[in-house]
Amino acid sequence: MSLLTTTSSNSDVERGFLSCVTKSNECLDEAIVMGINAEWFQDLFHQKVWTLILEHRDSDCIDVDVLLAFRDPEDRTQVQFVMEACETSAGFGSFVDALKESYIKNNLRKISLKIQDDLKDNQQSRILIEEIDRELTKLTIENKEDVRSSPEIIDSMWEQLKKRMEQNGMSGIPSGINRLDQKTYGWQPNNLIVIAARTSVGKTAFGCEMALNALKNGKRVLFFSLEMKAEAVMRRLISNLSEVPVGYIIDNTARPEDIAKYQTAMDWMKDRSFWVDDRGNINSAQVRAKARKFARKGLDMIVVDYAQKMRPLDGRIPREQQVAEIAGSMKDIAMELDIPVILLSQLNRSADELNRKPRLSDMRESGALEQDADACLMLWRKNDDPDQTIISLEKQRDGACGDIEVCFKPKIQKFTPRPTLN
């Protein structure tokens, strides 16, 4: 009895929704933007009606065109019953909410049944949890259709270009380093950015600075620290922001104005959407699960410090394949959540040679980092001098490469522009 009631209720909701969109182009446009498709309807006839509405969305008489698309008199009678379900489109919002609720619950039932089938098949719990998490994320993050037509893509592309023109070319999250932003236009959504360096060159400091500049632009950042605790990451951020060396605070040599600046920086950081996961023993599946959890609330960028410290999913396979799996997984996260992922990485020991510019082949333990990355940056120094730090943009899918000269200030963990000599 309850099943029949639920089915009847769903049909009423679907009819009410379809009736509203045929009476108001504004409602129809809103439904299309929301990504409502035929799968949202449980009634097969309603699925066909919705498909025809989309085909005739530019028509002045959608209801008539849909009616004429059916030749069978019984079908036309049923179409009229659908169109006349509402006198006006005033209840559109309520119908949309109910339709979405029905769609989500229907998908949850399918996920539940799949879990039962997988448990019977003795599926590994790790794989099962990963699949469940991915399916749940699809339901909680509003995604557009995977396959889009040429006109839709062109309209979207042009809107992006106009936005970039309005922002002087900047379309992604700024790095805060002007000459780098001129080449990249900021860190782009769905991109994997690999930043590689040898030990003690400033790799973590650079990742922290990228996170900090994203926060300055009102973005929400999740930072995975596999090498140091959250408090150590925060010390770097506060020193960078306040330009007060943490050593001055520790040894009580800071001036009152330094203490004030440090306190102001701490207060500022408290108001930012910034989270740190400092579990050292973490794998790519755990990173993805945590990223999805935060994406449901709102997330704009991820920083992972660093690739070689990440635990492999399968410790039995060769190390090169392990790192390849990590790189591929980080790229998948960027694509799935449509945000930039910054992955820090180490370079091989051969890159330690004095004054030698690192090459992409110096990527430690795997060429997959280079292959999966949309942009690869190398940090290195001339004469082992922090004031002669160079950011070598060695790969970029959608832009030019080149070197950017900066100064690294280790005491405050900050990168500054190299002074120009006349």
Phi, psi and omega in degrees: 000316181295326180295319179295321179297317179298317181296317179298317179298317179299318180296320178297317179297314181297318178296316180299318179297310182298322179296319181296315185290338176280346181261347184215118176295329179296317178295320180296316179299319180296320179295322180292318178299323179292345179086020179293128179230183186299334182294342180287346184256132179274333179278123183297324179294320177294327175299317180293320179298315180297320179298319179290325177299317179296323179293330183250025187295338179269002182279151177280342182230069184301315184298321179292316181297319178295319179300315183290342180288343178259127181268329182289128181303322180295321178295319180295324177296319180292324177296316179299321178299321178292311184297329184266012181295331179227145178280327179225177179263016185299330182269015185305313183302317180294320179294321179297314179299317181291322180295318179295318178300317178296318180297315181295315181295323178296320178290325176296323176298318180296319179296319180298316179295322179294322178300315180298318179296317181293325178293323177294326180278004178062039178294144179298137184299322181298315180293320181296315179298319179298316181293318180297315181298319179296317180292321179294323179296323178299328182280335186259344176253126182288105180255149174277173178299143180290324182251122182236151182281164180301313179300320180295317180295318181297316178299317179295317180299317182293323176298320177296318180295319179296321178296319179294323178296320180293332182256025180056039176094341183286118181238347180246200179274119184298146176276340184090352177255105192305313184293330176288318179295330178295333180269324186260341188060029181091167179283123189271149175303150179061014178261144171257120181249117180260126178243112187244146179196163172280170181300139174070018177268341179118023182299308180295320178300322179293317177299319178296320180293323177296319178296317183296318180290330173294318178297322178297336179262018175077018181270162180253127190233135174248124186245121176260113181252107183264358185239336182220158182287163183301324181296323179292321176298316182294323177301319179295317181296317182292320178297318178298314185291319183271342186060033176245118179301135180298333178300326179296325180287317185294316185265013175062031177257002181290140176283159179306322180291330176292317178300319180297317179294320180296318179294320178299319179296319178297318179297320180297316181295329180298334182268002181266156175270085184224129182229144179236127171255110185251025173290122182286326185262078186229146179248176185295326179295322178291323176298315181296317180297316179294319180298317179297320180301315181285330179296331178295332178268338182126117182212137184245337182200150177235139172238130179240121182237096004213175191301313186290344178274350183283137181285136181286153175291325180230104182287355183273340183276160181303150184302322180300320179289327177298312180293326177297320178296319179297314180298314180297322180294320179294322177294321178298321179297315180300317181291315184295317183267353179058048178222158175286140174242121178260117182248116177278149185210157176266153173261160177295162179299334181298338180284355179285348182303130187301131175064015176265125178291129180296152177247163178300330179291349178278358177302126187288126168073354180194136173278351181293332177301316178293318185292317184279339184286143172275335176214138177237126178239140177245130174259129177206171184231147170272134178057024180055035183252118179304331179286353177241042178284140180235132172260109180263110176276097189268340179213137175204119185297323188242027181192183183279157175255175179154177182255141176237122181269130180222170172249136176253126180256094186302325184295328180245008176054047186229140174259131181234158179297146176287129178301139179267125180268133178279000000 
